[in-house]
Amino acid sequence: MLPPEKDLERRQIVWDAMHVLWLDTDIDEFHLDGAARICAKTDYTLEELEQIYWLEVYPVMRSNAWGPAGEWQPFDTNDLIKIILERHKFGRRLLFKSMRWYAMHYWTKLKAQIEVLRSS
């Protein structure tokens, strides 16, 4: 998989879809379904989507979900791109993801929905 800087057009669609899972609002099936549909339509493998989730979206959005006054509206695409390009962890190993229960919960649900969509 190319680094984010070299795959920006394809990657930003996935970032936009995944980042809504980190907004300071109740995440329901509507949000998960929308993110899963967008991710399922890409040609990224599930493993690549997992890396994008944990190494690019998670490092930027985790504080929004746990902060005292997190953002509840979707981020502007250009702002999201800028922040992710500054703070992503692309190329690093995925460590301790099971210890991040909130993130693991939504990744598990997102992955399952992507698998269902891709199999139908």
N, C-alpha and C positions, 0 to 999 in steps of 0.2 A: 504494500500500500504506500502510496506517495505521501510525503509530509503535507500537512495542511496548507502550507504556503504554495505548494505546487499543484494543489488539487482544490483550489478555493471555490470554484463555481459549483462543483458537485458536493463538496463538503458542507457549504453553508446551508444547503437545503436540509441536510440531516441535523445540523446544529439548531436551526430554527425549529425543527420538529421536536427534538429532544429537550430543548431548554425549557419548554413549557412544563415539564415534569418537575421543575425546580422552583416554580413560582410560589409565592406565599399565598396559596389558595388551595382549596380542596381539589385534589386531582381525582377526576372521575373517569368512567369508561369513555366518555367523549374525548377527553384529552389523550388518553392512552391509545384509543382507536385511531385518532388523527395522526399521532406520532408513528404508530405502527404502520399505517397505510403508506405514509411517505417513505419510511425506511424500507419497507418491503419492495417498493418500486425501484429502489436503487440497485445497482449491480454490486454493492458491497456485500461480502459474505457476513454471516452472523458474527464470526470472530472479529472481522474488521469493524462492524457496527459496535460490538462490545468495546473495542479499543477506543473508538471515537467517544462513546459514552463515558468511559472511565478516565481516559487520558486527555480529553479535550473539553468536554462539556462539564463533567464533574468538578475539575479543579476551579472552574470559573463560577459555577452556579451553586456549589454546596453552601457557601456562606449566605446566599439569598434565602435558602430554605430554613436555615437555622438562626439567622440574625433576628434581632428583636423587631426590626421594621423592614422586612424583606419586600422586594418589589412584587406586586401581584399582577401587573400588566406585562404582556410579552415585551421583550427587549426590542428595540429598533435593530433591524438586521445589520446595519453598518456598525452600530455600537457593539453588538454581539461579536461580529467578525473581529473587530479591533481588539476586544478584550481577550477572546480566545487565542488569537495570534500572539498576544503578549504573554499569556499565562499557561498555554497548553503544556502537556507532559509527553507529547508524542515521542515514541522511541524508547520510553522507559518500560520497565516490567510492571505488570499489574500485581500489586501487592496488597494484602490485607483487605480485599474488597468485601469479604464476608463480615468484617467487623463494622462495616458501614451499612447498618441494617436498613435505613431509609432508602439509600441508593440501591442496595441489593434488591429490596422489595420491588421497586419500580423497574429495575433492569429485568428481573425475572418475569414480570408481567409483560413488559414490552417485547422481550424475546419470544415468549410464548405466542403472542399475537402475530408477530412477524412470521413465525413458523407456520401458523395456521393460514395466514394470507398467502404465503408463498406456496403452500401445498394445494391450494384450491384453484 
